[in-house]
Amino acid sequence: MELVARYADRVLVMEQGRIAFDGRPSELFADVPLLERCQLQRPLSYQFQEVKRHADERVTVR
């Protein structure tokens, strides 16, 4: 999936012989229910961004 995130402009995801998704990789990786349903994982780079975002939200400035 890292290669998809890095190089693909468009992604098609098949689910039970039908197109379940047709769009940009960033849109696919934002659709967690679809990823789970199709047994796909977001690239580590996307997972890292989410962890970093949550950590940044917890930081308080005094």
Secondary structure as GFF3:
##gff-version 3
##sequence-region A 1 62
A	DSSP	alpha_helix	2	7	.	.	.	ID=ss1
A	DSSP	beta_strand	11	15	.	.	.	ID=ss2
A	DSSP	beta_strand	18	23	.	.	.	ID=ss3
A	DSSP	alpha_helix	25	30	.	.	.	ID=ss4
A	DSSP	alpha_helix	32	37	.	.	.	ID=ss5
A	DSSP	alpha_helix	44	58	.	.	.	ID=ss6
###
